[in-house]
Structure formats: C-alpha cells, structure tokens
C-alpha cells in the first residue's frame, strides 16, 4: 500500500471464538523507512483464509492448555 495512506487507515476488527479482537495499523502494517515500503503483514492462504501470525501474537498474550484442548488470548497493554 502507499505509505501516504497510513494515516487514513483504521483498526482492523475480527472475531475469534465469539470475542472481538482489534489491531491498529501500526500493528498490521510493516513500514520500512529506509526503502519507503509499506505492506500488510498478513499472509493469504486462500481467498477466505489468512494467517495473521506474528503481528497478532506480538500484540496479544496467548496461553495454551494442551491437556484441556483450549487456548486463551488477551490484549497486551500498550
């Protein structure tokens, strides 16, 4: 995306397990000032499936309960 568009971008919201999560443009857009490149950090797997990976996990705390077959997510303080 054009880096000039960064100021106009809004938070991205999505639902996992019935709970709403949000990411700010600073979390989901990579901006390399040295090259002037700005790009979305999600990776498409198919038309309807995207991997949010590191950008999401860097802004949310995750806890895994292997025996209970569950996981928890919470927003980290900024």
ChimeraX commands (.cxc) that place a marker at each C-alpha (Angstrom):
marker #1 position 0.00,0.00,0.00 radius 0.5
marker #1 position 1.19,3.57,-0.42 radius 0.5
marker #1 position 2.86,4.75,2.79 radius 0.5
marker #1 position 0.99,8.03,2.36 radius 0.5
marker #1 position -2.23,6.11,3.15 radius 0.5
marker #1 position -1.08,5.03,6.63 radius 0.5
marker #1 position -2.64,8.00,8.44 radius 0.5
marker #1 position -6.07,7.21,6.95 radius 0.5
marker #1 position -6.10,3.51,7.90 radius 0.5
marker #1 position -8.42,2.35,10.66 radius 0.5
marker #1 position -8.14,-0.51,13.16 radius 0.5
marker #1 position -8.92,-3.96,11.81 radius 0.5
marker #1 position -11.52,-5.92,13.81 radius 0.5
marker #1 position -12.26,-9.64,13.68 radius 0.5
marker #1 position -13.97,-12.28,15.81 radius 0.5
marker #1 position -12.40,-15.45,17.22 radius 0.5
marker #1 position -14.46,-17.77,19.40 radius 0.5
marker #1 position -17.19,-15.15,19.72 radius 0.5
marker #1 position -14.79,-12.48,21.06 radius 0.5
marker #1 position -13.86,-9.35,19.13 radius 0.5
marker #1 position -10.17,-8.57,18.62 radius 0.5
marker #1 position -8.63,-5.46,17.08 radius 0.5
marker #1 position -5.31,-4.50,15.58 radius 0.5
marker #1 position -4.14,-0.96,14.86 radius 0.5
marker #1 position -2.50,-0.06,11.53 radius 0.5
marker #1 position 0.84,0.19,13.38 radius 0.5
marker #1 position 0.42,-3.49,14.28 radius 0.5
marker #1 position -0.71,-4.87,10.93 radius 0.5
marker #1 position 1.30,-2.67,8.52 radius 0.5
marker #1 position 5.08,-3.01,8.17 radius 0.5
marker #1 position 6.74,0.30,7.28 radius 0.5
marker #1 position 10.40,0.26,6.27 radius 0.5
marker #1 position 11.50,3.91,6.33 radius 0.5
marker #1 position 14.80,3.05,4.62 radius 0.5
marker #1 position 13.04,1.81,1.47 radius 0.5
marker #1 position 9.70,3.60,1.85 radius 0.5
marker #1 position 7.88,0.26,1.58 radius 0.5
marker #1 position 4.59,-0.27,3.43 radius 0.5
marker #1 position 2.86,-3.64,3.35 radius 0.5
marker #1 position 0.18,-5.61,5.16 radius 0.5
marker #1 position 1.80,-8.30,7.29 radius 0.5
marker #1 position -0.87,-10.98,6.90 radius 0.5
marker #1 position -0.29,-13.92,4.59 radius 0.5
marker #1 position -3.15,-15.18,2.39 radius 0.5
marker #1 position -3.57,-18.95,2.25 radius 0.5
marker #1 position -6.74,-18.90,0.18 radius 0.5
marker #1 position -9.49,-16.44,-0.69 radius 0.5
marker #1 position -11.09,-16.90,2.76 radius 0.5
marker #1 position -8.13,-17.93,4.94 radius 0.5
marker #1 position -5.39,-15.61,6.15 radius 0.5
marker #1 position -2.54,-16.15,8.60 radius 0.5
marker #1 position -2.13,-13.16,10.92 radius 0.5
marker #1 position 0.78,-14.75,12.78 radius 0.5
marker #1 position 3.47,-12.57,14.30 radius 0.5
marker #1 position 1.67,-9.19,14.02 radius 0.5
marker #1 position -1.28,-10.57,16.01 radius 0.5
marker #1 position 0.80,-12.53,18.53 radius 0.5
marker #1 position 3.05,-9.53,19.22 radius 0.5
marker #1 position 0.04,-7.52,20.38 radius 0.5
marker #1 position -1.83,-10.27,22.25 radius 0.5
marker #1 position -0.87,-12.54,25.12 radius 0.5
marker #1 position -1.54,-16.21,24.39 radius 0.5
marker #1 position -1.90,-19.12,26.82 radius 0.5
marker #1 position -2.13,-22.73,25.66 radius 0.5
marker #1 position -3.75,-25.57,27.66 radius 0.5
marker #1 position -2.72,-28.69,25.75 radius 0.5
marker #1 position -4.45,-31.16,28.07 radius 0.5
marker #1 position -7.68,-29.16,28.09 radius 0.5
marker #1 position -7.56,-28.60,24.30 radius 0.5
marker #1 position -8.02,-24.86,24.65 radius 0.5
marker #1 position -6.21,-21.56,24.43 radius 0.5
marker #1 position -6.70,-18.06,25.71 radius 0.5
marker #1 position -5.94,-14.68,24.16 radius 0.5
marker #1 position -5.81,-11.23,25.75 radius 0.5
marker #1 position -4.72,-7.82,24.51 radius 0.5
marker #1 position -1.31,-6.69,25.82 radius 0.5
marker #1 position -1.10,-3.25,27.36 radius 0.5
marker #1 position 0.47,-0.72,25.01 radius 0.5
marker link #1:1,2 radius 0.2
marker link #1:2,3 radius 0.2
marker link #1:3,4 radius 0.2
marker link #1:4,5 radius 0.2
marker link #1:5,6 radius 0.2
marker link #1:6,7 radius 0.2
marker link #1:7,8 radius 0.2
marker link #1:8,9 radius 0.2
marker link #1:9,10 radius 0.2
marker link #1:10,11 radius 0.2
marker link #1:11,12 radius 0.2
marker link #1:12,13 radius 0.2
marker link #1:13,14 radius 0.2
marker link #1:14,15 radius 0.2
marker link #1:15,16 radius 0.2
marker link #1:16,17 radius 0.2
marker link #1:17,18 radius 0.2
marker link #1:18,19 radius 0.2
marker link #1:19,20 radius 0.2
marker link #1:20,21 radius 0.2
marker link #1:21,22 radius 0.2
marker link #1:22,23 radius 0.2
marker link #1:23,24 radius 0.2
marker link #1:24,25 radius 0.2
marker link #1:25,26 radius 0.2
marker link #1:26,27 radius 0.2
marker link #1:27,28 radius 0.2
marker link #1:28,29 radius 0.2
marker link #1:29,30 radius 0.2
marker link #1:30,31 radius 0.2
marker link #1:31,32 radius 0.2
marker link #1:32,33 radius 0.2
marker link #1:33,34 radius 0.2
marker link #1:34,35 radius 0.2
marker link #1:35,36 radius 0.2
marker link #1:36,37 radius 0.2
marker link #1:37,38 radius 0.2
marker link #1:38,39 radius 0.2
marker link #1:39,40 radius 0.2
marker link #1:40,41 radius 0.2
marker link #1:41,42 radius 0.2
marker link #1:42,43 radius 0.2
marker link #1:43,44 radius 0.2
marker link #1:44,45 radius 0.2
marker link #1:45,46 radius 0.2
marker link #1:46,47 radius 0.2
marker link #1:47,48 radius 0.2
marker link #1:48,49 radius 0.2
marker link #1:49,50 radius 0.2
marker link #1:50,51 radius 0.2
marker link #1:51,52 radius 0.2
marker link #1:52,53 radius 0.2
marker link #1:53,54 radius 0.2
marker link #1:54,55 radius 0.2
marker link #1:55,56 radius 0.2
marker link #1:56,57 radius 0.2
marker link #1:57,58 radius 0.2
marker link #1:58,59 radius 0.2
marker link #1:59,60 radius 0.2
marker link #1:60,61 radius 0.2
marker link #1:61,62 radius 0.2
marker link #1:62,63 radius 0.2
marker link #1:63,64 radius 0.2
marker link #1:64,65 radius 0.2
marker link #1:65,66 radius 0.2
marker link #1:66,67 radius 0.2
marker link #1:67,68 radius 0.2
marker link #1:68,69 radius 0.2
marker link #1:69,70 radius 0.2
marker link #1:70,71 radius 0.2
marker link #1:71,72 radius 0.2
marker link #1:72,73 radius 0.2
marker link #1:73,74 radius 0.2
marker link #1:74,75 radius 0.2
marker link #1:75,76 radius 0.2
marker link #1:76,77 radius 0.2
marker link #1:77,78 radius 0.2
view
